[in-house]
């Protein structure tokens, strides 16, 4: 079993972040409990970092949820907004990622806007980097996962609803 949290919108009173104290943003407490009890969480979509941290860059250290649970050391940049309006053309699978081997993922449009470019922590595993080869953020990741002592968080900073075909979406998921 897994919880897939699609951040395309939050729905009615269903929030990924607890924003009640603007000086101390917290992650959804029931999801933390779920992960701590062996759960698998897949957070996907655009802007789940932007919603709380605004524009890139941001660096995280131990004690931050995104560092400790998500495995994000740095929110480096966003496609389109920080790449001179080039956009992310595809996600390229990272070889030996520990989970799967898939072909690159491309979009229904020529590029995807506002996908986040990340640096993972040393104990997180990259799944996809930003592509294609030659793209200014090709050394950064848009999908990573981190195993904790009991649970796992996987994340994708892209809009999966924009994958180029339903067959490719099904294969990716």
N, C-alpha and C positions, 0 to 999 in steps of 0.2 A: 504494500500500500504506500502511496505517496500523496502529498499535498502539492498540487501545482497552483502557484499563486501567479495569476496573470495580471500584470500591472497596467493593462490598457486603461482600466478605470477601477476605482475602489468600490463601486457599488454603494448601497445604502448602509452607512455605519459599519463598513467592513474595511478597516484600515491596516496597511502594512506597518505604518509608523504611528506611535503614540506621540502626538504633537502638543499635548496639553501644557507642557513646560518648554517654551522655546529655548531655554538655556540648557536643556537636558533631554534631547530627543531619545526616545526609547523604541526598540523594536516591539512588535506585537507579542505581548507576554505569553498568551496561549501557544503561539508558534514556537517560542523558545522552549517552553515546557515539552511540547511535542518532540522537538529535536533532541532535547536532553533525555527523553524516554525512548530513544532509538528511532525516531521518525526520519523520513526522507522528505525534504522540502525542495521543490524546484521553483525558484523565482524567475520569472521571465517577463520581458517587455521593456519598453522605453521608460526612462525618467524615474525609476525607483530611487536612484541616487540623487538626481536633480531635484526631486520633490523635497528633499531634506537639506542637501548640501549646496544646491544651486549649481552654477557653472563650474566646470573643472578648471584647474586641478585641485585636488584635496589628497592629503596623505594621512593614513590611519596607522595607529599603533595598538599594541595589546590593550585590551580594555574596551575598545570600540566593538560593537556587534559586527560591523562589516568586516573587521579584521579577524576577530575571534571565531565567528561562525561562518561567514561567507568567504573568507580567505582573500579579501581585497586589501592590498597594501597601499595602492594608489589608484584614485579615480583620475586618470591622466588627461583625457580629452573626450570630445564628442565628434563623431563624423558630422560632416556638413558645417556645423558651427565653428569647428577649430581646424578644418582641413582646407580652407579656402573654397568651400562649397563644392567639394568633390563628392562626398558621400561614400558610404561603405558599399562597394560593389558586390562583395561576397564574404562569407565566413569560410576560412580554410581550416580543415581539421588538423590538429596537432598530432603528429606521429607519436605512437607509444603513449597515448594519453591514459591508458589504464581501463578504459571503458569500451570504446568502439573505434571502428575505422569507417568513416563515411566520406563521400565525395564532398566537394565544396557546396555550400548552400548559397543560392542567389535569390533575387527578389523579383516580384512582378513588375517592378520599375527598374530602371538602370542602376539606381543606387538607393540606399536606405539612409535617411537623415536621422541624426541624433542617437546613434548607437554609441554606447560608452566604451572607451578604450581603457583597459585595466592593466595594472601590474598585480600579480598574485603574490600572496605570502609564501614563504619558503615551504610551508606544509600544505599548500593547496596545489591542485593539479589543473593545468590549462587544457581545455577541450578544443576550442577554436580560437584562432587568431584572426585579426582583421586583414582582409585581402582585397585584391590579389597581390602577388609579389610586386613590389615597387610602390605600393600604396604607402603613404607617409606614416601610417600607424600600423604597418605590418608586424612590428615587433611587440605589439600589445594584444591583449586578449579581450574577446567579447563573450566568452563562455568559459567558466571554471567551476570546479567543485572542490569541496573540502569535507573530509571525513573528520568527525569529532569522535570522542571515545565511545559514543553510543549511536549517534545519528549522522546525517549527511545533509549538506546544503549544496545544491547545484544552482547556478544562475546563468542566464543568458540575457545580455543587455540589448537584445534586438527585438523587433516586432515580428514574431513568428507568423502572424496572420498575413504577412507580406511575402512569405516564401513563394517561389514562382509557380508551384502547382500543388494540387491536393495530394498527389502521390508522394512528392518530395516532402511535404509537410508531415504526412503520415509516417514516412521513413525516418525523418528527423525525430519526431516525438517518440 
